[in-house]
Amino acid sequence: MQLLALRAQFPALEQTLAGYPLCYLDTAATSQKPQAVLDAMASFYRDDNANVHRAAHQLSARATANYEQVRDKVQAFINAAKRQEIIFTHGTTEAINMVAWGLTEQIDHTSTILIDSAAHHANIVPWQQLAKRTGAKIIAIPLDANGRIDQPAYQALLSNGASIVAMNHVSNVMGTVNPVKEMIAQAKAAGAITLVDGAQAIAHMPVNVNTLGCDFYVFSGHKMYGPTGVGILYGQFEQLDKLSPLLTGGEMIDTVSFEMTTFNTLPNRLEAGTPAIADVIGLGAAIDFIAALPQAATKKREAELLKYLQQQLQQLGQVTLYGAHQDNLGAVAFNLADEHHQDVGILLDQQGVAIRCGHHCAMPLMQSLGIKGCCRASIGIYTSVEDIDRFVEALASVKAMLFD
Ligand SMILES: Cc1ncc(COP(=O)(O)O)c(C=O)c1O
Protein backbone atom coordinates (compact mmCIF):
# COMPACT_ATOMS: atom_id res chain seq x y z
CA MET A 1 0.00 0.00 0.00
CA GLN A 2 1.34 3.44 -0.91
CA LEU A 3 1.96 5.80 1.98
CA LEU A 4 -0.65 8.29 0.80
CA ALA A 5 -3.32 5.59 0.71
CA LEU A 6 -2.21 4.37 4.12
CA ARG A 7 -2.37 7.86 5.62
CA ALA A 8 -5.82 8.38 4.15
CA GLN A 9 -7.06 5.63 6.46
CA PHE A 10 -6.24 7.72 9.53
CA PRO A 11 -8.89 10.47 9.61
CA ALA A 12 -7.28 12.39 12.49
CA LEU A 13 -4.22 13.10 10.35
CA GLU A 14 -6.29 15.13 7.92
CA GLN A 15 -6.80 18.18 10.13
CA THR A 16 -5.17 21.58 10.40
CA LEU A 17 -4.06 23.16 13.67
CA ALA A 18 -3.75 26.95 13.87
CA GLY A 19 -3.78 27.01 10.07
CA TYR A 20 -1.06 24.38 9.73
CA PRO A 21 -1.64 20.80 8.61
CA LEU A 22 -1.16 18.51 11.60
CA CYS A 23 2.33 17.04 11.78
CA TYR A 24 1.86 14.23 14.29
CA LEU A 25 5.12 13.05 15.82
CA ASP A 26 3.73 11.77 19.11
CA THR A 27 2.87 8.21 18.16
CA ALA A 28 4.85 6.80 21.11
CA ALA A 29 2.36 8.50 23.45
CA THR A 30 -0.56 7.15 21.47
CA SER A 31 -0.96 6.23 17.83
CA GLN A 32 -3.71 7.55 15.60
CA LYS A 33 -6.46 5.07 14.75
CA PRO A 34 -7.35 3.78 11.29
CA GLN A 35 -10.95 3.93 10.06
CA ALA A 36 -11.12 0.12 10.30
CA VAL A 37 -10.65 0.31 14.08
CA LEU A 38 -13.20 3.13 14.45
CA ASP A 39 -15.68 1.17 12.31
CA ALA A 40 -15.20 -2.08 14.22
CA MET A 41 -15.92 -0.37 17.54
CA ALA A 42 -18.92 1.57 16.21
CA SER A 43 -20.28 -1.58 14.63
CA PHE A 44 -19.94 -3.49 17.91
CA TYR A 45 -21.93 -0.86 19.80
CA ARG A 46 -24.45 -0.50 16.99
CA ASP A 47 -25.06 -4.14 16.09
CA ASP A 48 -23.61 -6.56 18.64
CA ASN A 49 -23.68 -4.79 21.98
CA ALA A 50 -24.22 -7.22 24.84
CA ASN A 51 -22.22 -8.36 27.81
CA VAL A 52 -19.87 -11.29 27.29
CA HIS A 53 -19.83 -14.72 28.91
CA ARG A 54 -23.09 -14.08 30.74
CA ALA A 55 -26.45 -14.34 29.06
CA ALA A 56 -28.10 -17.20 27.26
CA HIS A 57 -29.27 -14.95 24.41
CA GLN A 58 -27.91 -14.74 20.89
CA LEU A 59 -26.63 -11.21 21.09
CA SER A 60 -24.45 -12.08 24.06
CA ALA A 61 -23.27 -15.23 22.30
CA ARG A 62 -22.23 -13.09 19.31
CA ALA A 63 -20.47 -10.52 21.50
CA THR A 64 -18.67 -13.34 23.35
CA ALA A 65 -17.60 -15.01 20.10
CA ASN A 66 -16.25 -11.71 18.73
CA TYR A 67 -14.47 -10.94 21.99
CA GLU A 68 -12.92 -14.40 22.33
CA GLN A 69 -11.87 -14.36 18.68
CA VAL A 70 -9.61 -11.42 19.49
CA ARG A 71 -7.86 -13.57 22.11
CA ASP A 72 -7.00 -15.99 19.30
CA LYS A 73 -5.77 -13.11 17.14
CA VAL A 74 -3.51 -11.82 19.91
CA GLN A 75 -2.24 -15.35 20.54
CA ALA A 76 -1.29 -15.71 16.87
CA PHE A 77 0.08 -12.14 16.70
CA ILE A 78 2.68 -12.78 19.42
CA ASN A 79 2.94 -16.54 18.89
CA ALA A 80 1.84 -17.57 22.38
CA ALA A 81 1.51 -21.30 22.96
CA LYS A 82 -2.01 -21.20 24.43
CA ARG A 83 -5.00 -18.86 24.16
CA GLN A 84 -5.31 -18.96 27.98
CA GLU A 85 -1.97 -17.18 28.13
CA ILE A 86 -3.58 -14.01 26.77
CA ILE A 87 -5.22 -11.83 29.43
CA PHE A 88 -7.13 -8.70 28.47
CA THR A 89 -6.23 -5.77 30.72
CA HIS A 90 -6.85 -2.05 30.45
CA GLY A 91 -3.28 -1.39 29.35
CA THR A 92 0.40 -1.96 30.06
CA THR A 93 0.18 -0.24 33.45
CA GLU A 94 -2.58 -2.49 34.68
CA ALA A 95 -0.83 -5.57 33.30
CA ILE A 96 2.40 -4.84 35.20
CA ASN A 97 0.44 -4.08 38.36
CA MET A 98 -1.33 -7.43 37.98
CA VAL A 99 1.99 -9.26 37.79
CA ALA A 100 3.65 -7.30 40.61
CA TRP A 101 0.62 -7.83 42.85
CA GLY A 102 0.20 -11.41 41.76
CA LEU A 103 3.76 -12.33 42.70
CA THR A 104 3.44 -11.06 46.29
CA GLU A 105 3.27 -14.53 47.79
CA GLN A 106 6.31 -15.70 45.81
CA ILE A 107 8.58 -12.85 46.95
CA ASP A 108 10.07 -12.09 50.36
CA HIS A 109 12.77 -10.05 52.06
CA THR A 110 15.52 -12.23 50.53
CA SER A 111 14.34 -11.41 46.98
CA THR A 112 15.98 -8.97 44.60
CA ILE A 113 14.13 -7.23 41.78
CA LEU A 114 16.30 -5.90 38.94
CA ILE A 115 14.79 -3.05 36.91
CA ASP A 116 16.01 -1.49 33.67
CA SER A 117 17.18 2.08 34.42
CA ALA A 118 15.38 3.25 31.28
CA ALA A 119 12.06 1.74 32.41
CA HIS A 120 8.80 3.68 32.26
CA HIS A 121 7.31 4.49 35.68
CA ALA A 122 4.69 1.81 34.95
CA ASN A 123 7.53 -0.73 35.11
CA ILE A 124 9.08 0.75 38.27
CA VAL A 125 6.38 1.81 40.72
CA PRO A 126 4.43 -1.51 40.86
CA TRP A 127 7.74 -3.27 41.72
CA GLN A 128 8.46 -0.70 44.41
CA GLN A 129 5.06 -1.39 45.91
CA LEU A 130 5.81 -5.12 45.78
CA ALA A 131 9.12 -4.46 47.53
CA LYS A 132 7.30 -2.42 50.20
CA ARG A 133 4.88 -5.27 50.85
CA THR A 134 7.53 -7.97 51.01
CA GLY A 135 10.82 -6.34 52.04
CA ALA A 136 12.41 -7.29 48.71
CA LYS A 137 15.31 -5.20 47.41
CA ILE A 138 15.13 -3.18 44.18
CA ILE A 139 18.29 -2.66 42.14
CA ALA A 140 18.43 -0.56 38.97
CA ILE A 141 20.30 -2.11 36.05
CA PRO A 142 22.63 0.69 34.97
CA LEU A 143 22.99 2.08 31.45
CA ASP A 144 26.27 2.62 29.64
CA ALA A 145 27.39 5.97 28.24
CA ASN A 146 25.39 5.28 25.06
CA GLY A 147 22.09 4.87 26.85
CA ARG A 148 22.03 1.09 26.47
CA ILE A 149 21.90 -1.48 29.27
CA ASP A 150 25.40 -1.94 30.71
CA GLN A 151 25.65 -5.66 29.94
CA PRO A 152 28.67 -6.49 32.17
CA ALA A 153 26.94 -4.72 35.06
CA TYR A 154 23.77 -6.70 34.32
CA GLN A 155 25.73 -9.98 34.38
CA ALA A 156 27.31 -8.99 37.68
CA LEU A 157 23.91 -8.20 39.21
CA LEU A 158 22.48 -11.51 38.03
CA SER A 159 25.43 -13.39 39.48
CA ASN A 160 24.50 -11.97 42.89
CA GLY A 161 21.03 -13.48 42.53
CA ALA A 162 17.75 -12.06 41.21
CA SER A 163 14.14 -13.11 41.67
CA ILE A 164 12.59 -10.82 39.06
CA VAL A 165 14.00 -8.92 36.10
CA ALA A 166 11.81 -6.17 34.63
CA MET A 167 13.00 -4.66 31.37
CA ASN A 168 11.99 -2.54 28.43
CA HIS A 169 11.84 -4.09 25.02
CA VAL A 170 12.15 -0.61 23.49
CA SER A 171 12.71 2.60 25.48
CA ASN A 172 9.76 4.98 25.25
CA VAL A 173 12.16 7.93 25.42
CA MET A 174 15.18 7.12 23.26
CA GLY A 175 13.85 4.28 21.13
CA THR A 176 16.80 2.07 22.13
CA VAL A 177 16.17 -1.65 21.72
CA ASN A 178 17.27 -4.02 24.46
CA PRO A 179 18.71 -7.41 23.46
CA VAL A 180 15.83 -8.97 25.36
CA LYS A 181 16.23 -12.51 24.07
CA GLU A 182 19.75 -12.73 25.50
CA MET A 183 18.83 -10.83 28.67
CA ILE A 184 15.88 -13.15 29.29
CA ALA A 185 18.01 -16.27 28.80
CA GLN A 186 20.59 -14.92 31.24
CA ALA A 187 17.92 -13.99 33.79
CA LYS A 188 16.27 -17.41 33.46
CA ALA A 189 19.65 -19.11 33.96
CA ALA A 190 19.95 -17.10 37.19
CA GLY A 191 16.50 -18.34 38.24
CA ALA A 192 14.66 -15.02 37.80
CA ILE A 193 11.12 -14.40 36.58
CA THR A 194 11.21 -12.06 33.58
CA LEU A 195 8.79 -9.34 32.52
CA VAL A 196 9.26 -7.45 29.27
CA ASP A 197 7.46 -4.13 28.77
CA GLY A 198 6.63 -4.24 25.08
CA ALA A 199 4.53 -1.06 24.98
CA GLN A 200 6.92 0.61 22.53
CA ALA A 201 7.97 -2.51 20.65
CA ILE A 202 4.68 -4.05 19.63
CA ALA A 203 3.87 -1.57 16.84
CA HIS A 204 7.37 -1.52 15.40
CA MET A 205 8.61 -5.11 15.27
CA PRO A 206 7.28 -8.65 15.13
CA VAL A 207 7.13 -10.02 18.68
CA ASN A 208 7.41 -13.75 19.24
CA VAL A 209 7.03 -14.56 22.94
CA ASN A 210 7.79 -18.18 22.27
CA THR A 211 11.23 -17.37 20.85
CA LEU A 212 11.87 -14.69 23.48
CA GLY A 213 11.16 -17.13 26.31
CA CYS A 214 9.99 -14.43 28.76
CA ASP A 215 7.59 -15.26 31.57
CA PHE A 216 5.52 -12.12 30.99
CA TYR A 217 5.16 -9.70 28.08
CA VAL A 218 2.86 -6.68 28.28
CA PHE A 219 1.59 -4.00 25.90
CA SER A 220 -1.21 -1.49 25.25
CA GLY A 221 -3.66 -1.44 22.36
CA HIS A 222 -3.54 2.32 21.92
CA LYS A 223 0.12 2.39 20.90
CA MET A 224 -0.49 -0.12 18.10
CA TYR A 225 -3.26 1.73 16.21
CA GLY A 226 -5.95 0.29 18.48
CA PRO A 227 -8.13 2.00 21.07
CA THR A 228 -7.30 3.16 24.57
CA GLY A 229 -8.66 1.10 27.45
CA VAL A 230 -7.30 -2.27 26.38
CA GLY A 231 -3.95 -3.95 26.83
CA ILE A 232 -2.47 -7.41 26.99
CA LEU A 233 -0.84 -9.39 29.71
CA TYR A 234 0.85 -12.41 28.15
CA GLY A 235 2.24 -14.93 30.61
CA GLN A 236 3.49 -18.48 30.36
CA PHE A 237 0.61 -20.63 31.57
CA GLU A 238 2.36 -21.95 34.70
CA GLN A 239 3.41 -18.44 35.72
CA LEU A 240 -0.01 -16.87 35.10
CA ASP A 241 -1.68 -19.71 36.93
CA LYS A 242 0.38 -18.95 40.04
CA LEU A 243 -0.46 -15.22 40.13
CA SER A 244 -2.84 -14.10 42.86
CA PRO A 245 -5.57 -12.08 41.17
CA LEU A 246 -5.34 -8.32 41.71
CA LEU A 247 -9.02 -7.85 40.93
CA THR A 248 -11.65 -10.16 42.31
CA GLY A 249 -15.41 -10.29 41.75
CA GLY A 250 -17.66 -11.44 38.95
CA GLU A 251 -16.47 -13.65 36.09
CA MET A 252 -13.22 -14.66 37.78
CA ILE A 253 -14.90 -17.09 40.17
CA ASP A 254 -15.97 -20.70 40.00
CA THR A 255 -18.14 -20.87 43.12
CA VAL A 256 -18.99 -18.24 45.74
CA SER A 257 -20.50 -18.62 49.18
CA PHE A 258 -20.14 -16.45 52.26
CA GLU A 259 -17.79 -19.06 53.65
CA MET A 260 -15.43 -19.24 50.69
CA THR A 261 -14.85 -18.58 47.01
CA THR A 262 -13.09 -20.72 44.45
CA PHE A 263 -11.56 -19.15 41.39
CA ASN A 264 -12.16 -19.82 37.72
CA THR A 265 -9.48 -21.18 35.40
CA LEU A 266 -7.35 -19.03 33.09
CA PRO A 267 -7.92 -16.68 31.37
CA ASN A 268 -11.12 -15.78 33.30
CA ARG A 269 -9.38 -16.01 36.69
CA LEU A 270 -7.50 -12.82 35.81
CA GLU A 271 -10.34 -10.97 34.07
CA ALA A 272 -12.72 -9.85 36.83
CA GLY A 273 -15.78 -7.80 35.94
CA THR A 274 -17.09 -6.64 32.60
CA PRO A 275 -14.12 -6.20 30.27
CA ALA A 276 -13.62 -3.35 27.79
CA ILE A 277 -15.47 -5.33 25.13
CA ALA A 278 -15.63 -2.71 22.37
CA ASP A 279 -11.98 -1.85 22.94
CA VAL A 280 -11.00 -5.50 22.64
CA ILE A 281 -12.94 -5.63 19.35
CA GLY A 282 -11.05 -2.49 18.25
CA LEU A 283 -7.76 -4.14 19.17
CA GLY A 284 -8.71 -7.10 16.99
CA ALA A 285 -9.28 -4.73 14.07
CA ALA A 286 -5.90 -3.07 14.74
CA ILE A 287 -4.18 -6.46 14.61
CA ASP A 288 -5.91 -7.23 11.31
CA PHE A 289 -4.83 -3.83 10.02
CA ILE A 290 -1.17 -4.36 10.99
CA ALA A 291 -1.16 -7.94 9.73
CA ALA A 292 -2.39 -6.79 6.30
CA LEU A 293 0.58 -4.45 5.82
CA PRO A 294 3.65 -5.69 3.94
CA GLN A 295 5.75 -6.45 7.03
CA ALA A 296 9.30 -6.25 5.68
CA ALA A 297 8.65 -3.12 3.60
CA THR A 298 6.89 -1.34 6.46
CA LYS A 299 9.69 -2.12 8.90
CA LYS A 300 12.32 -0.98 6.39
CA ARG A 301 10.48 2.28 5.69
CA GLU A 302 10.13 3.05 9.41
CA ALA A 303 13.81 2.27 10.02
CA GLU A 304 14.89 4.57 7.17
CA LEU A 305 12.58 7.30 8.38
CA LEU A 306 13.99 7.14 11.91
CA LYS A 307 17.55 7.30 10.59
CA TYR A 308 16.57 10.30 8.45
CA LEU A 309 15.03 11.97 11.50
CA GLN A 310 18.20 11.39 13.57
CA GLN A 311 20.39 12.73 10.74
CA GLN A 312 18.28 15.82 10.11
CA LEU A 313 18.32 16.71 13.81
CA GLN A 314 22.09 16.23 14.00
CA GLN A 315 22.58 18.43 10.94
CA LEU A 316 20.51 21.22 12.42
CA GLY A 317 23.22 21.89 14.99
CA GLN A 318 23.02 22.69 18.70
CA VAL A 319 20.79 19.66 19.14
CA THR A 320 21.78 16.98 21.65
CA LEU A 321 20.41 13.51 20.89
CA TYR A 322 20.15 10.93 23.66
CA GLY A 323 20.93 7.27 23.03
CA ALA A 324 20.49 7.64 19.27
CA HIS A 325 21.54 4.46 17.49
CA GLN A 326 20.97 3.13 13.98
CA ASP A 327 18.92 0.19 15.25
CA ASN A 328 16.58 2.24 17.44
CA LEU A 329 12.86 2.05 16.89
CA GLY A 330 10.15 4.68 16.78
CA ALA A 331 11.52 7.60 18.77
CA VAL A 332 14.24 10.22 19.04
CA ALA A 333 14.99 12.08 22.29
CA PHE A 334 16.68 15.45 22.08
CA ASN A 335 17.21 18.89 23.55
CA LEU A 336 17.83 22.12 21.69
CA ALA A 337 20.97 23.61 23.31
CA ASP A 338 19.95 24.43 26.87
CA GLU A 339 16.47 25.68 25.96
CA HIS A 340 13.70 24.31 28.14
CA HIS A 341 12.09 21.32 26.43
CA GLN A 342 8.61 22.66 27.22
CA ASP A 343 9.31 25.97 25.44
CA VAL A 344 10.47 24.08 22.37
CA GLY A 345 7.34 21.92 22.41
CA ILE A 346 4.99 24.88 22.74
CA LEU A 347 6.65 26.79 19.92
CA LEU A 348 6.52 23.73 17.67
CA ASP A 349 2.86 23.26 18.50
CA GLN A 350 2.18 26.79 17.25
CA GLN A 351 3.26 25.49 13.84
CA GLY A 352 1.05 22.39 14.01
CA VAL A 353 3.88 20.05 15.04
CA ALA A 354 2.94 17.67 17.86
CA ILE A 355 5.80 16.18 19.87
CA ARG A 356 6.10 15.21 23.55
CA CYS A 357 8.18 17.09 26.11
CA GLY A 358 8.97 16.37 29.74
CA HIS A 359 10.32 13.44 31.71
CA HIS A 360 8.27 10.96 29.67
CA CYS A 361 7.34 8.96 32.79
CA ALA A 362 10.99 7.95 33.07
CA MET A 363 12.46 10.16 35.81
CA PRO A 364 15.22 7.67 36.70
CA LEU A 365 16.30 7.68 33.05
CA MET A 366 16.39 11.49 33.04
CA GLN A 367 18.67 11.23 36.06
CA SER A 368 20.94 8.73 34.27
CA LEU A 369 21.14 11.12 31.32
CA GLY A 370 21.82 14.06 33.62
CA ILE A 371 18.82 16.08 32.41
CA LYS A 372 15.49 17.21 33.83
CA GLY A 373 13.58 16.47 30.69
CA CYS A 374 13.76 16.42 26.92
CA CYS A 375 11.76 16.53 23.73
CA ARG A 376 10.73 13.35 21.94
CA ALA A 377 9.65 12.99 18.33
CA SER A 378 8.14 9.63 17.51
CA ILE A 379 6.94 8.04 14.30
CA GLY A 380 4.44 5.45 13.12
CA ILE A 381 3.45 3.65 9.95
CA TYR A 382 1.75 6.79 8.62
CA THR A 383 4.70 9.16 9.15
CA SER A 384 6.14 10.64 5.95
CA VAL A 385 9.44 12.24 4.96
CA GLU A 386 7.42 15.45 4.60
CA ASP A 387 6.43 15.20 8.27
CA ILE A 388 10.09 15.00 9.27
CA ASP A 389 11.02 17.88 6.96
CA ARG A 390 8.23 20.04 8.35
CA PHE A 391 9.27 19.24 11.90
CA VAL A 392 12.93 20.04 11.28
CA GLU A 393 12.02 23.29 9.47
CA ALA A 394 9.78 24.26 12.37
CA LEU A 395 12.56 23.43 14.83
CA ALA A 396 14.97 25.56 12.79
CA SER A 397 12.57 28.48 13.09
CA VAL A 398 12.22 27.87 16.85
CA LYS A 399 16.00 27.85 17.09
CA ALA A 400 16.22 31.14 15.19
CA MET A 401 13.50 32.65 17.38
CA LEU A 402 15.16 31.60 20.63
CA PHE A 403 18.76 32.30 19.68
CA ASP A 404 18.50 35.48 17.59
C1 LIG B 1 7.44 1.73 27.71
C2 LIG B 1 6.09 2.04 28.28
N1 LIG B 1 5.63 1.32 29.30
C3 LIG B 1 4.42 1.54 29.85
C4 LIG B 1 3.61 2.55 29.40
C5 LIG B 1 2.27 2.75 30.02
O1 LIG B 1 1.30 2.43 29.10
P1 LIG B 1 -0.25 2.68 29.41
O2 LIG B 1 -0.33 4.12 29.84
O3 LIG B 1 -0.92 2.41 28.11
O4 LIG B 1 -0.65 1.76 30.49
C6 LIG B 1 4.06 3.36 28.35
C7 LIG B 1 3.24 4.49 27.87
O5 LIG B 1 3.74 5.48 27.44
C8 LIG B 1 5.32 3.09 27.76
O6 LIG B 1 5.77 3.81 26.76
The ligand as an SDF file (V2000), in Angstrom:
LIG
                    3D

 16 16  0  0  0  0  0  0  0  0999 V2000
    7.4370    1.7290   27.7110 C   0  0  0  0  0  0  0  0  0  0  0  0
    6.0890    2.0440   28.2820 C   0  0  0  0  0  0  0  0  0  0  0  0
    5.6310    1.3220   29.2990 N   0  0  0  0  0  0  0  0  0  0  0  0
    4.4240    1.5390   29.8490 C   0  0  0  0  0  0  0  0  0  0  0  0
    3.6140    2.5520   29.3960 C   0  0  0  0  0  0  0  0  0  0  0  0
    2.2740    2.7510   30.0230 C   0  0  0  0  0  0  0  0  0  0  0  0
    1.2990    2.4250   29.0950 O   0  0  0  0  0  0  0  0  0  0  0  0
   -0.2500    2.6820   29.4080 P   0  0  0  0  0  0  0  0  0  0  0  0
   -0.3290    4.1190   29.8390 O   0  0  0  0  0  0  0  0  0  0  0  0
   -0.9180    2.4130   28.1080 O   0  0  0  0  0  0  0  0  0  0  0  0
   -0.6460    1.7590   30.4920 O   0  0  0  0  0  0  0  0  0  0  0  0
    4.0580    3.3560   28.3490 C   0  0  0  0  0  0  0  0  0  0  0  0
    3.2440    4.4850   27.8740 C   0  0  0  0  0  0  0  0  0  0  0  0
    3.7400    5.4800   27.4360 O   0  0  0  0  0  0  0  0  0  0  0  0
    5.3240    3.0860   27.7650 C   0  0  0  0  0  0  0  0  0  0  0  0
    5.7680    3.8100   26.7550 O   0  0  0  0  0  0  0  0  0  0  0  0
  1  2  1  0
  2  3  1  0
  2 15  2  0
  3  4  2  0
  4  5  1  0
  5  6  1  0
  5 12  2  0
  6  7  1  0
  7  8  1  0
  8  9  2  0
  8 10  1  0
  8 11  1  0
 12 13  1  0
 12 15  1  0
 13 14  2  0
 15 16  1  0
M  END
$$$$
